[in-house]
Amino acid sequence: MRHSRQTVFPGIGPAGQARIRSARALVAGCGGLGAEAASLLARAGVGFLRIVDRDVVEITNLQRQALFDEDDVRERRPKAVAAARRLARVASDVAVEPVFAEIAPGSVLGLVAGVDVVVDGLDNLEGRYLLNDACVREGIPWVYGASIGSEGVSALVVPGRTPCLRCLEPDPPGPGVSPTCATEGVLGPAAHAVASLEAAQALRWLVTREVPDPPVLVSVDVWRLAFHRAELPPRNPSCRCCGERRFEFLGAGGDPAGGRASRSPFGQRS
């Protein structure tokens, strides 16, 4: 049985595996985080994966994005398409829907529609605010993740049960105020460690529907061999997003996903 080693794990069992099999997930972005998270979710048996990314595979991606190869670079394949091709050879029983598109105010609600969990594979904080608006509005849990250098962080956001992104920082910092992976670098093991944390939290949610009490942020530094688990503050009842339900990023005239990296309210550059 393909998933026997996972099913025998007491936290999952046959009933949990059945929940994973019937689940639908969106992987938002298919770079260093999203590609590995998509691979782990497909291998775990998630029944449906929607993978959304706006970019094509480039040679610099191969250092950390294990779903892709040099043929994808030569053919300039869209990442979502290349990921779907690879996953079809790994887990043919998983339905993968590749979407070669920007996650933008006009498209994000359609992209999150019908899924049980969203996994953040984006490369910019502004896009995460858009994702946060959409998931809070639709009541869909999402898993935040970010990585740069040798570090990374992840946290589960469940609307109504945990603080949302805007509880912690009402507005994103201006684009470009912090270093990016292009300027500061990123280690493949760091990105994969964060993607593993994201996939684990997504699977745990799909199986149990439980939220850590209290909600936590998990951080890792693979160079210093350090892990840390920090409690998040309670939800802010005056939060413009999850409290007052003002979804300002969904109504943005421009595309908040178009910026680049900036300082995260979770304490990690993205």
N, C-alpha and C positions, 0 to 999 in steps of 0.2 A: 504494500500500500504506500503510495507516494508520500503521504503526510503522517506516516505511522510514528516517526520520532517526535513529531509535534503533538499528535493526538494523545500520546501516552503521558505528556507533560500534565501534571494535575491541574494546573491553572486553565487548561483548555479542554482536554477530554473530547469525546465524540460529539457531545452537544455543542461545545464551543467551536469545534471544527465545522460543524454544520452551519453555525452562525457566520463564520468567516466565509464559507462557501457561498452563502446567500447574500453577502454584503456587496455594496457598491462604493467605490472610492474614487475621488478625484486627486490626482497628483498635479499640483499647480506649479509648473516649471520642471524642466527635465535636465538640469545641470548637475553639479556635484552632489547636491542633496537629493533632488528629485529622481535622478536616474537610479541611484542605489536604492532609494525608498521604493520605487516602482518595482525593481527587481525583487526585493524582499517580500513585498506584498503579493506579487504574482506567485512567487515560490511558496508562500504560505497558503495559497489557494483562494485568495479573495476572488470572488466570482466575476466581478466587472471592474475594470480600471479605465478611467478616462484620463489620458495624459495630454496636457496642454503645454505648448512651448512655442515661442515665436522665432527661435533661432535655428540655424543649420549647424551641423557638426563641424568643428574646426580642430586643427591639429593640437592646439593647446588644451582642448577638452580631454584628450586621451590620457593625460597624467592622472586623472582622478575619476573619470566617468566611464565605468567599466562596461556599460551596455554598448559602447560604440567602438569602432575599429577604423583602420586606415582607409578601408573601402568606403565607409560612410563619409570620410573627409573628402576623398577624391570625387565622389558623386554629389557632394554638397547636399546630403539628405537632411531634411528637417529632423530635428532631434526627436520629436514625437513619433514620426514615421519610422525612423531607425530603431527607436526603442520598441515599438510595436512589433517590428519584424523580428527583432532578437527575442522578445518574450514569447512570440509564437513558437519559436524553436525550443524554448525552455519549459513553457507551461501552456500547451495547446488547448487545454480545457478552460483557460481563463479568457474571457472576452475583453479585448483591449481596443479602446476607441482613441486613435490618435487625432489630436486637433492641432493643426499648424496655425496658430493665431496668437494675437496679443490678448492678455487678460486685461480688459478695459472696462470702464463703467457701463458701456453699452452691451457687453457680452458676458460679464461675470455672473449675473443671475442665471442665465441659461446654462452656464458651465457648471454651476454648483447644483443645479436642479436634479433631483432624483438620487443623490448620493447620501450615504450614511456618515461619511467622514471625509474631510479634506486634509491633505498633507501638503505643507508648505515647502516648495522647492524653489521659491523665487530668489532672485539675486539682488533685490532692493527693498528697502523698508516701505517706501511709498506704496508699492503694490500690495504689501501686507495690510496696510490700512484699508485698502479697497476690499481685499479678501475678508478682513474682519467685519466690515460693514455688511457684506453679502451674507456671511455665515450667521452673524447675529440676527439680521433681518429674517433669514429663513430658518433659524433655529438649528443650524448644522454645526456639530463640533468640528474644530480644526486643530491641527498640530503645528505649532510654530517651530521653526528651526532656522538657525543661522550659523555660519562658520567663516572664519578668516584666520590666516596664519596657522597656528597649531591648535586653535581654540574653537569651541562651539557651544551652543546652548539649544535647549528644546523645552517646550511646555505645551500642555494640553489646554485648549480654550473651549469650554462648554458653555454656550449661551445660557444665562440664568443661574449657572452653578459655579462659575469661576469668574475672576476679573477678565475683561476683554482687553484688547490692546489699548484701547482709548481710556480705559480705567487707569492704566499705568502712566500713559503719556497722551494727553488729549490731542496733541497735534504732532505730526512728524517734523523732525528737524529739516532744514533746507537741504536739498540734494547736493551731494558732492562735498559735504563738510568733513567727512571721515575717509580714511583710506579704503580702497577697494581691494579685491583679490588681485586685480591687475597690478596694483602698486605695492601691496604689502605681501602678496603671495597667499597660497593656501596649500596645506598638505593633504594629499589624498586620504590618509588615515583619519585626519580630523573630519573631513567631509563625510567619510563613511561612518565614523563613530556617531556623528549627529544624525545621519540618515537612519542608522540602526535604532537610535533612541526614538526617533519619530515613528518608525515602523512599529516598534514595540508598543508605543503608546497608542497608536492607531489600532493595532490588533487587540490590545487589552481593552480598549473601549468597545470594539465590536463584540468581544466575547462577554464582557461583564457589565458594560454601561456604568462603570464606577469611576468616580473622580477621586484622586488623592485628597485626603483630608488632613491638613489643609492643602490647597493646590500648591504645586511646587514648580520651580525652575531647576532643571538639571544642567550643569555645565561640565565641560571636559576640556582638558588640555593634554593632548596626546604626547607632546614633547616633554612636559614636566611630569607626566604620569599622574595627573591630579583629576579627581572627580569631586563635585560639590553639589549638594542638594539644598536649595534655599526656598523657604516658604514665601509665597506671594501674598500680598495684602488682600483683604476682603474686596469684594466688588464695591465700586463706587456708585451709590444710588443716584448721584447727580451726573453720572457719565452721560455725555451727549449721545453716545451710541447705544449702549445696552440699557441705560437708565431712561433717558428721554426719547430714545429711538429716533434720533435724527441721523440719517444715513447720508452725511454730507459728501462722502467720497463717491457714492453711487450717483449723485447728481452733479459731479464735477464736470465743468465745461471742458477741461483738459484731461489728460490721462495721467492720474497719479502713479501709475505703474511705469511711467516713462523715465523716472529719475534713476539715479544710481545710489550707491550705498551711503548710509548715514548712521548715526549712533542710535542703537536700539533702546527702547525703554526697558527691555529685559536685561540690559547691561552688556550687550554684545553687538559689535559691528556686524552688519549683514552684507 
